[in-house]
Amino acid sequence: MKKFDSQFIYNGVVFPLEWHEVDDFSEVPREHASQIYGVCFYNDDIVLVTSDNKTFNLPGGTIEKGETYDETFKREIQEETNMRVVSSKPIGYQIVSKPDGTKTWQLRVAAKVEKIGDFESDPGGPVTAIKLCKIEEFNSYIQYGKVGERLIQRALDALRQNRL
């Protein structure tokens, strides 16, 4: 496992984090994991979501009580993008420190997705649109810094090694 400290910026706020690279989530205590997000490949692009057409994020969301990580991931991707997960692979997780001092454990997955239909709305949340971006544009849309670089590299490695 590779681990390092970093930070990302979301809505102008800096969030310190601890990044862990893993091939499965067996080491993640279930009571700590609260969110799951994916680097979703649609053809040669990465799928991003937005609620304001200014700030972009990976699709994903909150793990609901009684759901497996895989069930949550598939549900969130369909809700936020109207796409179906064809295949997926865990690539890491991050422990994010919030301004109030609490910590959130966020799981990260690489996935191939396919369209079910055109995106209309997110029935469970604020997503209003999706955007397809080229791999080399990822960090210009999402300011994940060093973690963003590793996240994309891990996702690309999974894709190229046919682990997706």
N, C-alpha and C positions, 0 to 999 in steps of 0.2 A: 504494500500500500504506500502510495506517495501522499504526503501531507505538507501543507504550507499555509501560512497566514497571508491574508490579502484584504481587499476591500472592494466594494462596488458602489456606484452612485445611482440612486433611484429617486426621481422627483427632486433632484438637487440635494438630497441627504446622503451623506457618506455612511455606509454600513461596514464595519469591520467584520471579518469572517475567518473561519478556519476551514480550509478545503481538504477533502479526503477523496482520493481516487480509489474506487472499488469496482469489482466485477459483479458483485451481488450485494444485497442489502442485509445480509445475515448479521452483520456486526452492529446494525443500527437498532437501538432499543425502541421497540414499537411505541412506547409511551412518549418518546421524544419526537418521532417523525410526525410533522404536521402538514407538510406540503410536498408536492411532487410536480416537477416541470420537465419539459422535454425539448431537446434539440431535434426537431422534426424535419426530416428531409422529404420534400415533395419534389420529385424529379431531381433537379440539380440545385434547388433553392432550399433555404431554411424558412420555416413558417414562424412569423412573429404575430403578436396580437397587440391591440391598442384600445384604449377607451377614449382617447382625445386626439388621435392622429398626430401627436407630438412625441409622446412617450411610448416606447415599445418594450415588450417583454416576451419571454418564452411562454407558450401556452402551458397551462397546468393549473393546479389549485390545491384546495384543502382536502386532506384525507378524512373521509367521513367514518364515523364509528361503524365497525363491522365490515368495512371494505378492505380488500387486500390492496397492496400498492399497485398491482397490475390493473385491478378493477377501477381504482381511482384514476389512474393515468388514462386509461381508455375512455372513461366517462368524461373527464375534463377535456381531453383533446376533441372529442365529438362535440361537446357543448360549446367550446370556445372557437372551433374552426370549421365545424361540419365536415370533418375528415375522420377516416377510420385508421386505426393503428394496424399496419400490416405486420410489422415485426418491431421488436424493441429489445434494448439491452441496457442494464444499469451501468452508469459510467462514474458516478461519484455522488457525494453529498457535501453540503456545507452547513456549518453551524454559524448562523448569523447573529451578531449582537445588535439588538435594537437600541435606540436612544434612551429608552426607559430602563435599560439594563437587562431585560429579559433576552432569552436566546431562542431562536427558531431553527429547527433542523429541517433543511430542504433537500429532498432527493432529486437527483438529476439522471435523466434517461436519454439515450439516443434512440431514434425511431425512424422508420420509413412509414409514411402515411399516404393515403389516397383519398381523393375527393368523394364525398357522398353526394354532394350537391353544392350549389352556391351558398356562401355564408350569408345568413340573414340577421341573426342576433344570438346572443348568449343567454339561454333561458335561466341560467343560475348566477349571472354576474354582470359586470360592467363592460365586457368586451363589446366594442361596436364595429370593429373591422379587423381584418387580417392583412398582413403584408408578406409578400415573398421577397426575400433578400438573397443576394449572392453571398456565398461563404465569406469572401474577403470583405464584405460590407458589415458583417455581424457586429463588430465592436464599435462601428460608427453609429449604429442604432441602439445598442445596449452597452452601456458603459460598465462592463464587468472587469475591465483591466486584465491583470494576469490570469484570473480565474476564467475569464471569457476565452482567452487564448488556449488554455488547457482544456476547457470544456469543448471547444470546437475541435481541437486536436484529438481528444478522446473519442468524440462522436465520429470524426472522419476515419480514425483507425478502425473503429467497429464496423463502419460501412465498408471500407476497403478490404477488410479481412473477412467479409461476408458473415459477420456475426450479427447482422441485422436482417 
